[in-house]
Amino acid sequence: MKTFILVDKQDITRLGISFLLKQLDIHVEVIEKVSTQGEFSDLLEKYQDAVVVLDLAFSDFLNLNAVIAFHKRYPMVYWLFFSGEINDELFYQYCTNPCFSFVLKQCDFNEIKAALICAVEGHNFICSSIARTFLQYHKEVNDKKERLTATEKEILKLIAAGKSAKEIANERNLSINTVVTHKKNIFRKLEVNSVYEATKYALRTGLIDSIEYYI
């Protein structure tokens, strides 16, 4: 029997998910309320193939870093992100992972029902609204990615890893001025203005691994 763990401060959401699972006549155990990260961790230790239905915006004890850490520790846990909006960094890293699904709260009943069924069966699900956004973004990312040279991509990885211009220069056997010039060109091509924005791009395109970055 599959266990669903609901992590959302909104009573209406937890009650709604429980109601839908009953309507679908799916034989599951539902844990409707979890109060602390310690309690949540104990549940994952007990139910290592559980389905976690989560809205990061309505959780007092889970954030992006914690989700990534828990996923690394419990790789068989299935995560269904059921939110008003989706965290971009999380989505672009895990949208093809069979243990991660994404559906918006404003989706219609049929899509939410399909997401719950996929959760029970262990299949990846992305609602149509998010899928459209992803396809558009993927096109834009590919267009930008093609603008970067191989050297610029390598330097971007080092920038995103927190390396300074001096450290990159030493590692790549380049002058600091050359590294600074590459950095300016990378920012211009990606249309970003900060290391933070460049790092987000590197995360989304898989140039750096999110688990290594956050932990």
C-alpha positions as CSV (number, residue, x, y, z in Angstrom):
1,M,0.0,0.0,0.0
2,K,1.4,3.4,-1.0
3,T,1.7,6.1,1.7
4,F,1.0,9.7,0.9
5,I,2.6,12.4,3.1
6,L,0.9,15.8,2.6
7,V,3.1,18.8,3.4
8,D,1.0,22.0,3.0
9,K,-0.2,24.4,5.7
10,Q,-3.5,24.9,3.9
11,D,-6.1,22.7,5.4
12,I,-8.2,22.9,2.2
13,T,-5.4,21.5,0.1
14,R,-4.7,18.6,2.4
15,L,-8.4,17.8,2.7
16,G,-8.8,18.2,-1.0
17,I,-6.0,15.7,-1.9
18,S,-7.4,13.2,0.7
19,F,-10.8,13.6,-0.9
20,L,-9.5,13.1,-4.4
21,L,-7.6,10.0,-3.4
22,K,-10.8,8.5,-1.9
23,Q,-12.8,9.5,-5.0
24,L,-10.2,7.7,-7.2
25,D,-10.7,4.6,-5.1
26,I,-6.9,4.3,-4.7
27,H,-5.9,2.1,-1.7
28,V,-3.4,4.3,0.1
29,E,-2.5,5.5,3.5
30,V,-2.7,9.3,3.9
31,I,-0.7,11.2,6.5
32,E,-2.3,14.6,6.4
33,K,-0.2,16.6,8.8
34,V,3.5,16.8,9.5
35,S,4.7,19.6,11.8
36,T,8.5,19.4,11.9
37,Q,11.4,18.4,9.7
38,G,12.4,15.8,12.2
39,E,8.9,14.2,12.1
40,F,9.1,14.3,8.3
41,S,12.5,12.7,8.3
42,D,11.2,9.9,10.5
43,L,8.3,9.3,8.2
44,L,10.7,9.0,5.2
45,E,12.9,6.6,7.1
46,K,9.8,4.5,7.8
47,Y,8.1,4.8,4.3
48,Q,11.1,5.0,1.9
49,D,8.8,4.7,-1.2
50,A,6.3,7.3,0.0
51,V,4.6,9.9,-2.1
52,V,5.2,13.4,-0.8
53,V,2.7,16.0,-1.9
54,L,4.4,19.3,-1.3
55,D,3.9,23.1,-1.7
56,L,7.2,24.7,-0.8
57,A,5.4,28.1,-0.3
58,F,3.2,26.5,2.4
59,S,5.8,24.5,4.4
60,D,7.4,25.7,7.6
61,F,10.2,23.2,7.6
62,L,11.0,22.3,4.0
63,N,12.9,24.4,1.4
64,L,14.7,23.7,-1.8
65,N,17.9,22.7,-0.1
66,A,16.1,20.2,2.2
67,V,14.2,18.6,-0.7
68,I,17.5,18.0,-2.6
69,A,19.1,16.6,0.5
70,F,16.2,14.3,1.2
71,H,16.1,13.1,-2.4
72,K,19.7,12.2,-2.2
73,R,19.1,10.3,1.1
74,Y,15.8,8.6,0.0
75,P,16.0,8.2,-3.8
76,M,12.8,6.1,-3.9
77,V,10.6,8.7,-2.4
78,Y,8.3,10.3,-5.0
79,W,7.8,14.0,-4.9
80,L,4.6,15.6,-6.3
81,F,4.9,19.4,-6.2
82,F,1.4,20.8,-6.0
83,S,1.7,24.6,-5.9
84,G,0.4,27.9,-7.2
85,E,3.8,28.3,-8.9
86,I,6.8,26.1,-9.4
87,N,10.3,26.7,-8.3
88,D,12.3,27.1,-11.5
89,E,15.6,25.8,-10.2
90,L,14.0,22.6,-8.9
91,F,11.9,22.1,-12.0
92,Y,14.6,22.5,-14.6
93,Q,16.9,20.1,-12.7
94,Y,14.3,17.4,-12.0
95,C,11.6,17.7,-14.6
96,T,12.6,14.4,-16.4
97,N,13.3,12.5,-13.2
98,P,10.6,9.8,-12.7
99,C,10.5,10.5,-9.0
100,F,9.4,14.2,-9.5
101,S,6.2,15.5,-10.8
102,F,4.8,19.0,-11.1
103,V,1.2,20.2,-11.2
104,L,-0.4,23.6,-10.5
105,K,-3.2,24.1,-8.0
106,Q,-5.1,26.0,-10.6
107,C,-5.2,22.9,-12.9
108,D,-8.5,21.2,-13.6
109,F,-9.6,18.1,-11.8
110,N,-8.6,15.8,-14.7
111,E,-5.0,16.9,-14.6
112,I,-4.8,16.7,-10.8
113,K,-6.3,13.3,-10.9
114,A,-3.8,12.2,-13.6
115,A,-1.0,13.5,-11.4
116,L,-2.1,11.5,-8.4
117,I,-2.5,8.3,-10.5
118,C,1.0,8.8,-11.9
119,A,2.3,9.3,-8.3
120,V,0.9,5.9,-7.3
121,E,2.3,4.3,-10.4
122,G,5.7,6.0,-10.1
123,H,5.6,7.9,-13.4
124,N,6.7,11.4,-14.0
125,F,3.9,14.0,-14.6
126,I,4.0,17.6,-15.7
127,C,0.8,19.6,-16.1
128,S,0.1,21.1,-19.5
129,S,0.6,24.7,-18.3
130,I,4.1,24.0,-16.9
131,A,4.9,22.0,-20.0
132,R,4.2,24.9,-22.3
133,T,6.3,27.2,-20.2
134,F,9.1,24.6,-20.2
135,L,9.1,24.2,-24.0
136,Q,9.3,27.9,-24.5
137,Y,12.1,28.3,-21.9
138,H,14.0,25.3,-23.4
139,K,14.0,27.0,-26.8
140,E,15.3,30.2,-25.3
141,V,18.0,28.4,-23.3
142,N,19.2,26.5,-26.3
143,D,19.4,29.7,-28.3
144,K,21.5,31.3,-25.6
145,K,23.6,28.1,-25.1
146,E,24.6,28.0,-28.7
147,R,26.1,31.5,-28.3
148,L,28.7,30.4,-25.7
149,T,32.0,29.0,-26.8
150,A,33.4,25.8,-25.1
151,T,35.8,27.9,-23.1
152,E,33.0,30.3,-22.0
153,K,30.9,27.3,-20.8
154,E,33.8,26.0,-18.8
155,I,34.4,29.4,-17.2
156,L,30.7,29.7,-16.5
157,K,30.8,26.4,-14.6
158,L,33.7,27.8,-12.5
159,I,31.9,31.1,-11.9
160,A,28.8,29.2,-10.8
161,A,30.9,27.0,-8.5
162,G,31.9,30.2,-6.6
163,K,35.4,30.6,-8.0
164,S,37.0,34.1,-8.2
165,A,38.5,35.5,-11.3
166,K,42.0,34.9,-9.8
167,E,41.2,31.3,-9.0
168,I,39.8,30.7,-12.4
169,A,42.9,32.3,-14.0
170,N,45.2,30.0,-12.0
171,E,43.1,26.9,-12.8
172,R,42.8,27.7,-16.5
173,N,46.3,29.1,-16.9
174,L,44.9,32.4,-18.1
175,S,45.5,36.1,-17.2
176,I,42.9,37.7,-14.8
177,N,42.1,40.2,-17.6
178,T,41.2,37.4,-19.9
179,V,39.0,35.8,-17.4
180,V,37.2,39.1,-16.7
181,T,36.7,39.6,-20.5
182,H,35.2,36.1,-20.8
183,K,32.9,36.8,-17.8
184,K,31.7,40.0,-19.5
185,N,31.1,38.2,-22.7
186,I,29.2,35.4,-20.9
187,F,27.0,37.9,-19.1
188,R,26.3,39.8,-22.3
189,K,25.4,36.6,-24.3
190,L,23.2,35.3,-21.5
191,E,21.6,38.7,-20.9
192,V,22.3,38.5,-17.2
193,N,23.8,41.1,-14.8
194,S,25.1,39.1,-11.8
195,V,26.8,35.9,-10.8
196,Y,23.5,34.8,-9.2
197,E,21.7,35.0,-12.5
198,A,24.5,33.3,-14.3
199,T,24.5,30.5,-11.7
200,K,20.7,30.0,-12.1
201,Y,21.3,29.6,-15.8
202,A,24.1,27.0,-15.2
203,L,21.8,25.1,-12.8
204,R,18.9,25.1,-15.3
205,T,21.0,23.9,-18.2
206,G,22.7,21.2,-16.2
207,L,26.2,22.8,-16.4
208,I,26.5,22.3,-12.7
209,D,24.7,19.7,-10.5
210,S,22.1,21.1,-8.1
211,I,23.0,18.6,-5.3
212,E,26.6,19.6,-5.4
213,Y,25.7,23.3,-5.5
214,Y,23.3,23.3,-2.6
215,I,24.9,20.9,-0.2
